[in-house]
Amino acid sequence: MPAAAADDAALRAEIVRQNKIIQALMKQADRTTNAQGSDFGLFQTTIMLGNQVRLRTADLETALCENEKITHALHASQSELFATARKAGMAEVANNVLHNVGNVLNGVNVSATLVSNRMRASKSQRLAQAVGLMNERAADLGEFFASDAKGKLLLGYLNKLVSALAEEQQTVVEELGSLTRSIDHIKEIIATQQSYAGTSSLLEFAHIGDLLRDALKMSADAMARHQVTVISEIDAVPAMLLDKHLVLQILVNLIANAKHAMDGASEPQHRITLRVHEIAFDTDRRLRIEVCDNGEGIRPEHLPSLFTHGFTTRKNGHGFGLHSCALAAKQMGGALTAHSDGPGKGATFTLELPLQVST
């Protein structure tokens, strides 16, 4: 039983006990008066004790009221903290989405600039000049090509121009294809985020593998840019009851942290390993998700503070990401832990959740 509830129960029991004492004393006073006639001293003592008990009861009732107010305030603060953590987590995911969209837009801008420059410098304008020259000699075009020096040169020029325009067209088609793929990628990133936008505090059955793929999709460009290899070791786990948004929030944060941990690592090959498997303790079935990196590792003195609000080892970190993830895990009845053998030896973050599977 929580401490606040135990205090309430104890105060209520004390009030009941004091009321019983008052009733017993009043009955005793009535019996004494009937038996001895008018023992005023005893009656007066009984009344005094009754008043004292009433005052004590009033004090207890006041304390009970204050305790209820404190309990209500604690519940309100806890709800506010969870709401703040959720908003911070949503902001983290949204920031990751915007970052990835921004990276893709850089590629879009490069392709669009290249196509624009190609069109401005296109040799198609020279084709128009060549056709204009041919139109001028339209009446004797055969003789122009056969006898005129310009006509003879024009034929060779047209052959070269056809080849140049074909190459130009191929380049533009390739860049337009790249543009299309980039736009499709942006649509995919946004669609993935939108699929979670309306799932606040909604429990539904989902496959953890799908959530991991979505989290990786949101970080794909950052992974490619930093040449990070992702290794998946995912056991076959049935669909389970999850708050999809909270789980995605945690996964995106852990993958981003693993990527950042390799920025200053000496290991030339950046690697993230994702592991998913089921564990059981008697009748308690749980899902364990591990995000492992071969990055810079964590100092032993930093491990106890990793999930504390405001703690960060990154220059531009705000110290709320892991804290909000730990709160989200706790809200779902799970836990988030971290392990590292020390600096330069990588780190493993482990998320455990109750395994409630569909039947």
DAMO-V727759 format. One record per residue. N is the residue number from 1. RES is the residue in one letter. OMEGA is omega in degrees with one decimal (none if undefined). BURIAL is b if it has 16 or more other C-alpha atoms within 10 Angstrom, else e. Layout:
n=N res=RES omega=OMEGA burial=BURIAL
n=N res=RES omega=OMEGA burial=BURIAL
This chain:
n=1 res=M omega=178.2 burial=e
n=2 res=P omega=-176.4 burial=e
n=3 res=A omega=-178.5 burial=e
n=4 res=A omega=-179.8 burial=e
n=5 res=A omega=178.8 burial=e
n=6 res=A omega=177.9 burial=e
n=7 res=D omega=178.5 burial=b
n=8 res=D omega=-178.6 burial=b
n=9 res=A omega=-179.7 burial=e
n=10 res=A omega=179.3 burial=e
n=11 res=L omega=179.4 burial=b
n=12 res=R omega=178.5 burial=e
n=13 res=A omega=179.6 burial=e
n=14 res=E omega=178.3 burial=b
n=15 res=I omega=178.3 burial=b
n=16 res=V omega=-179.4 burial=e
n=17 res=R omega=-179.9 burial=e
n=18 res=Q omega=176.9 burial=b
n=19 res=N omega=176.8 burial=e
n=20 res=K omega=178.5 burial=e
n=21 res=I omega=179.1 burial=b
n=22 res=I omega=-179.0 burial=b
n=23 res=Q omega=180.0 burial=e
n=24 res=A omega=-179.8 burial=e
n=25 res=L omega=179.8 burial=b
n=26 res=M omega=177.0 burial=b
n=27 res=K omega=178.3 burial=e
n=28 res=Q omega=178.8 burial=e
n=29 res=A omega=179.0 burial=b
n=30 res=D omega=-179.8 burial=e
n=31 res=R omega=-178.9 burial=e
n=32 res=T omega=-179.4 burial=b
n=33 res=T omega=179.8 burial=e
n=34 res=N omega=-176.2 burial=e
n=35 res=A omega=-172.7 burial=e
n=36 res=Q omega=176.5 burial=e
n=37 res=G omega=-175.2 burial=e
n=38 res=S omega=177.0 burial=e
n=39 res=D omega=-172.2 burial=e
n=40 res=F omega=-178.8 burial=e
n=41 res=G omega=-179.9 burial=e
n=42 res=L omega=179.9 burial=e
n=43 res=F omega=-179.9 burial=b
n=44 res=Q omega=178.3 burial=e
n=45 res=T omega=179.7 burial=e
n=46 res=T omega=179.0 burial=b
n=47 res=I omega=-179.8 burial=b
n=48 res=M omega=178.3 burial=e
n=49 res=L omega=178.4 burial=b
n=50 res=G omega=178.6 burial=b
n=51 res=N omega=179.3 burial=e
n=52 res=Q omega=178.6 burial=e
n=53 res=V omega=178.7 burial=b
n=54 res=R omega=178.3 burial=b
n=55 res=L omega=179.1 burial=e
n=56 res=R omega=178.5 burial=e
n=57 res=T omega=178.8 burial=b
n=58 res=A omega=177.6 burial=e
n=59 res=D omega=-180.0 burial=e
n=60 res=L omega=178.8 burial=b
n=61 res=E omega=176.5 burial=b
n=62 res=T omega=178.8 burial=e
n=63 res=A omega=179.2 burial=e
n=64 res=L omega=178.9 burial=b
n=65 res=C omega=178.8 burial=e
n=66 res=E omega=179.9 burial=e
n=67 res=N omega=177.5 burial=b
n=68 res=E omega=177.9 burial=b
n=69 res=K omega=-180.0 burial=e
n=70 res=I omega=179.3 burial=e
n=71 res=T omega=178.9 burial=b
n=72 res=H omega=179.8 burial=e
n=73 res=A omega=178.8 burial=e
n=74 res=L omega=177.7 burial=e
n=75 res=H omega=180.0 burial=e
n=76 res=A omega=179.5 burial=e
n=77 res=S omega=179.3 burial=e
n=78 res=Q omega=178.5 burial=e
n=79 res=S omega=179.6 burial=e
n=80 res=E omega=-179.9 burial=e
n=81 res=L omega=177.9 burial=e
n=82 res=F omega=179.1 burial=b
n=83 res=A omega=178.3 burial=e
n=84 res=T omega=178.9 burial=e
n=85 res=A omega=179.4 burial=b
n=86 res=R omega=179.9 burial=b
n=87 res=K omega=179.3 burial=e
n=88 res=A omega=177.9 burial=b
n=89 res=G omega=177.4 burial=b
n=90 res=M omega=179.0 burial=b
n=91 res=A omega=179.0 burial=e
n=92 res=E omega=178.6 burial=b
n=93 res=V omega=179.8 burial=b
n=94 res=A omega=178.7 burial=b
n=95 res=N omega=178.1 burial=e
n=96 res=N omega=178.5 burial=b
n=97 res=V omega=-179.6 burial=b
n=98 res=L omega=179.5 burial=b
n=99 res=H omega=-179.6 burial=b
n=100 res=N omega=176.1 burial=b
n=101 res=V omega=178.1 burial=b
n=102 res=G omega=177.7 burial=e
n=103 res=N omega=179.3 burial=b
n=104 res=V omega=179.8 burial=b
n=105 res=L omega=175.1 burial=b
n=106 res=N omega=177.2 burial=e
n=107 res=G omega=177.1 burial=e
n=108 res=V omega=-179.1 burial=b
n=109 res=N omega=178.9 burial=e
n=110 res=V omega=-179.2 burial=e
n=111 res=S omega=-179.2 burial=b
n=112 res=A omega=179.2 burial=b
n=113 res=T omega=179.8 burial=e
n=114 res=L omega=178.8 burial=b
n=115 res=V omega=-179.9 burial=b
n=116 res=S omega=179.2 burial=e
n=117 res=N omega=178.8 burial=e
n=118 res=R omega=-178.5 burial=e
n=119 res=M omega=179.4 burial=e
n=120 res=R omega=-178.6 burial=e
n=121 res=A omega=-175.3 burial=e
n=122 res=S omega=177.8 burial=e
n=123 res=K omega=178.5 burial=e
n=124 res=S omega=177.4 burial=b
n=125 res=Q omega=178.5 burial=e
n=126 res=R omega=175.6 burial=e
n=127 res=L omega=177.9 burial=b
n=128 res=A omega=177.9 burial=e
n=129 res=Q omega=179.7 burial=e
n=130 res=A omega=178.8 burial=b
n=131 res=V omega=177.7 burial=e
n=132 res=G omega=178.9 burial=e
n=133 res=L omega=178.6 burial=e
n=134 res=M omega=178.6 burial=b
n=135 res=N omega=178.9 burial=e
n=136 res=E omega=-179.2 burial=e
n=137 res=R omega=-176.6 burial=e
n=138 res=A omega=-176.4 burial=e
n=139 res=A omega=-178.9 burial=e
n=140 res=D omega=-173.8 burial=e
n=141 res=L omega=-179.6 burial=e
n=142 res=G omega=178.7 burial=e
n=143 res=E omega=179.5 burial=e
n=144 res=F omega=-179.8 burial=b
n=145 res=F omega=-175.1 burial=b
n=146 res=A omega=-170.9 burial=e
n=147 res=S omega=-175.0 burial=e
n=148 res=D omega=179.8 burial=e
n=149 res=A omega=178.8 burial=e
n=150 res=K omega=180.0 burial=e
n=151 res=G omega=178.2 burial=b
n=152 res=K omega=178.1 burial=e
n=153 res=L omega=-176.4 burial=e
n=154 res=L omega=179.3 burial=b
n=155 res=L omega=178.0 burial=e
n=156 res=G omega=-179.6 burial=e
n=157 res=Y omega=-180.0 burial=e
n=158 res=L omega=177.7 burial=e
n=159 res=N omega=177.7 burial=e
n=160 res=K omega=-178.6 burial=e
n=161 res=L omega=177.1 burial=b
n=162 res=V omega=179.5 burial=e
n=163 res=S omega=-179.3 burial=e
n=164 res=A omega=-179.7 burial=e
n=165 res=L omega=177.7 burial=e
n=166 res=A omega=177.5 burial=e
n=167 res=E omega=178.7 burial=e
n=168 res=E omega=179.8 burial=b
n=169 res=Q omega=-180.0 burial=e
n=170 res=Q omega=179.0 burial=e
n=171 res=T omega=-179.4 burial=e
n=172 res=V omega=179.1 burial=b
n=173 res=V omega=179.2 burial=e
n=174 res=E omega=-180.0 burial=e
n=175 res=E omega=176.7 burial=b
n=176 res=L omega=175.2 burial=b
n=177 res=G omega=177.0 burial=e
n=178 res=S omega=176.6 burial=b
n=179 res=L omega=-179.6 burial=b
n=180 res=T omega=179.7 burial=e
n=181 res=R omega=179.4 burial=e
n=182 res=S omega=179.3 burial=b
n=183 res=I omega=177.3 burial=b
n=184 res=D omega=179.1 burial=e
n=185 res=H omega=177.6 burial=b
n=186 res=I omega=178.9 burial=b
n=187 res=K omega=-179.1 burial=e
n=188 res=E omega=178.9 burial=e
n=189 res=I omega=-178.8 burial=b
n=190 res=I omega=179.5 burial=b
n=191 res=A omega=178.1 burial=e
n=192 res=T omega=178.6 burial=b
n=193 res=Q omega=-178.6 burial=b
n=194 res=Q omega=-179.5 burial=e
n=195 res=S omega=178.6 burial=e
n=196 res=Y omega=-172.4 burial=b
n=197 res=A omega=-176.5 burial=e
n=198 res=G omega=-174.1 burial=e
n=199 res=T omega=-178.7 burial=e
n=200 res=S omega=177.8 burial=e
n=201 res=S omega=179.1 burial=e
n=202 res=L omega=178.0 burial=e
n=203 res=L omega=178.1 burial=e
n=204 res=E omega=-179.6 burial=e
n=205 res=F omega=-178.2 burial=e
n=206 res=A omega=176.5 burial=b
n=207 res=H omega=-177.3 burial=b
n=208 res=I omega=177.8 burial=b
n=209 res=G omega=178.2 burial=b
n=210 res=D omega=179.7 burial=e
n=211 res=L omega=177.8 burial=b
n=212 res=L omega=178.6 burial=b
n=213 res=R omega=178.8 burial=e
n=214 res=D omega=179.0 burial=b
n=215 res=A omega=177.9 burial=b
n=216 res=L omega=179.5 burial=b
n=217 res=K omega=179.8 burial=b
n=218 res=M omega=-178.1 burial=b
n=219 res=S omega=-171.8 burial=b
n=220 res=A omega=-176.1 burial=e
n=221 res=D omega=177.7 burial=b
n=222 res=A omega=178.5 burial=b
n=223 res=M omega=-179.0 burial=b
n=224 res=A omega=-178.0 burial=e
n=225 res=R omega=-178.5 burial=e
n=226 res=H omega=177.1 burial=e
n=227 res=Q omega=179.5 burial=e
n=228 res=V omega=175.6 burial=b
n=229 res=T omega=179.7 burial=e
n=230 res=V omega=178.1 burial=e
n=231 res=I omega=-178.3 burial=e
n=232 res=S omega=174.5 burial=e
n=233 res=E omega=-171.0 burial=e
n=234 res=I omega=176.3 burial=e
n=235 res=D omega=176.7 burial=e
n=236 res=A omega=-179.4 burial=e
n=237 res=V omega=-179.4 burial=e
n=238 res=P omega=174.9 burial=b
n=239 res=A omega=-177.6 burial=b
n=240 res=M omega=-178.0 burial=b
n=241 res=L omega=-174.2 burial=b
n=242 res=L omega=161.6 burial=b
n=243 res=D omega=-170.4 burial=b
n=244 res=K omega=-177.8 burial=b
n=245 res=H omega=-179.6 burial=b
n=246 res=L omega=179.2 burial=b
n=247 res=V omega=178.0 burial=b
n=248 res=L omega=178.3 burial=b
n=249 res=Q omega=-178.3 burial=b
n=250 res=I omega=-177.1 burial=b
n=251 res=L omega=179.1 burial=b
n=252 res=V omega=179.1 burial=b
n=253 res=N omega=-176.9 burial=b
n=254 res=L omega=178.2 burial=b
n=255 res=I omega=177.9 burial=b
n=256 res=A omega=179.0 burial=b
n=257 res=N omega=179.0 burial=b
n=258 res=A omega=178.8 burial=b
n=259 res=K omega=179.0 burial=b
n=260 res=H omega=-177.8 burial=b
n=261 res=A omega=-178.8 burial=b
n=262 res=M omega=-179.5 burial=b
n=263 res=D omega=-178.1 burial=e
n=264 res=G omega=-177.1 burial=e
n=265 res=A omega=179.3 burial=b
n=266 res=S omega=179.9 burial=e
n=267 res=E omega=-175.4 burial=e
n=268 res=P omega=-179.6 burial=e
n=269 res=Q omega=-179.7 burial=e
n=270 res=H omega=-173.6 burial=b
n=271 res=R omega=172.7 burial=b
n=272 res=I omega=178.1 burial=b
n=273 res=T omega=178.3 burial=b
n=274 res=L omega=179.4 burial=b
n=275 res=R omega=177.1 burial=b
n=276 res=V omega=175.1 burial=b
n=277 res=H omega=-178.7 burial=e
n=278 res=E omega=175.4 burial=b
n=279 res=I omega=-177.6 burial=e
n=280 res=A omega=173.1 burial=e
n=281 res=F omega=-173.9 burial=e
n=282 res=D omega=-178.9 burial=e
n=283 res=T omega=-177.7 burial=e
n=284 res=D omega=177.9 burial=e
n=285 res=R omega=-177.7 burial=e
n=286 res=R omega=176.0 burial=b
n=287 res=L omega=179.0 burial=b
n=288 res=R omega=178.7 burial=b
n=289 res=I omega=-179.6 burial=b
n=290 res=E omega=174.5 burial=b
n=291 res=V omega=-174.8 burial=b
n=292 res=C omega=176.2 burial=b
n=293 res=D omega=176.3 burial=b
n=294 res=N omega=-176.5 burial=b
n=295 res=G omega=-170.8 burial=b
n=296 res=E omega=177.6 burial=b
n=297 res=G omega=-176.4 burial=b
n=298 res=I omega=176.8 burial=b
n=299 res=R omega=-178.5 burial=e
n=300 res=P omega=-178.3 burial=e
n=301 res=E omega=179.8 burial=e
n=302 res=H omega=-175.8 burial=e
n=303 res=L omega=-178.5 burial=e
n=304 res=P omega=-174.8 burial=e
n=305 res=S omega=-172.5 burial=e
n=306 res=L omega=-174.5 burial=b
n=307 res=F omega=178.1 burial=b
n=308 res=T omega=-179.7 burial=e
n=309 res=H omega=177.2 burial=e
n=310 res=G omega=-178.7 burial=e
n=311 res=F omega=176.7 burial=b
n=312 res=T omega=175.8 burial=b
n=313 res=T omega=178.7 burial=e
n=314 res=R omega=-177.2 burial=e
n=315 res=K omega=-177.3 burial=e
n=316 res=N omega=-179.5 burial=e
n=317 res=G omega=178.6 burial=e
n=318 res=H omega=175.3 burial=e
n=319 res=G omega=178.7 burial=b
n=320 res=F omega=-175.9 burial=b
n=321 res=G omega=-179.0 burial=b
n=322 res=L omega=178.1 burial=b
n=323 res=H omega=-179.8 burial=b
n=324 res=S omega=177.8 burial=b
n=325 res=C omega=178.7 burial=b
n=326 res=A omega=177.6 burial=b
n=327 res=L omega=179.6 burial=b
n=328 res=A omega=178.1 burial=b
n=329 res=A omega=178.8 burial=b
n=330 res=K omega=-179.8 burial=e
n=331 res=Q omega=180.0 burial=e
n=332 res=M omega=179.7 burial=b
n=333 res=G omega=-178.7 burial=e
n=334 res=G omega=-179.0 burial=b
n=335 res=A omega=177.6 burial=b
n=336 res=L omega=-178.6 burial=b
n=337 res=T omega=-179.5 burial=b
n=338 res=A omega=177.1 burial=b
n=339 res=H omega=173.7 burial=e
n=340 res=S omega=177.5 burial=b
n=341 res=D omega=176.2 burial=e
n=342 res=G omega=-179.1 burial=b
n=343 res=P omega=177.9 burial=e
n=344 res=G omega=-175.5 burial=b
n=345 res=K omega=175.6 burial=b
n=346 res=G omega=-178.8 burial=b
n=347 res=A omega=176.6 burial=b
n=348 res=T omega=174.6 burial=b
n=349 res=F omega=-174.1 burial=b
n=350 res=T omega=175.5 burial=b
n=351 res=L omega=176.2 burial=b
n=352 res=E omega=-178.4 burial=b
n=353 res=L omega=175.1 burial=b
n=354 res=P omega=-177.2 burial=b
n=355 res=L omega=176.4 burial=b
n=356 res=Q omega=-172.4 burial=b
n=357 res=V omega=177.7 burial=e
n=358 res=S omega=-179.2 burial=e
n=359 res=T omega=none burial=e
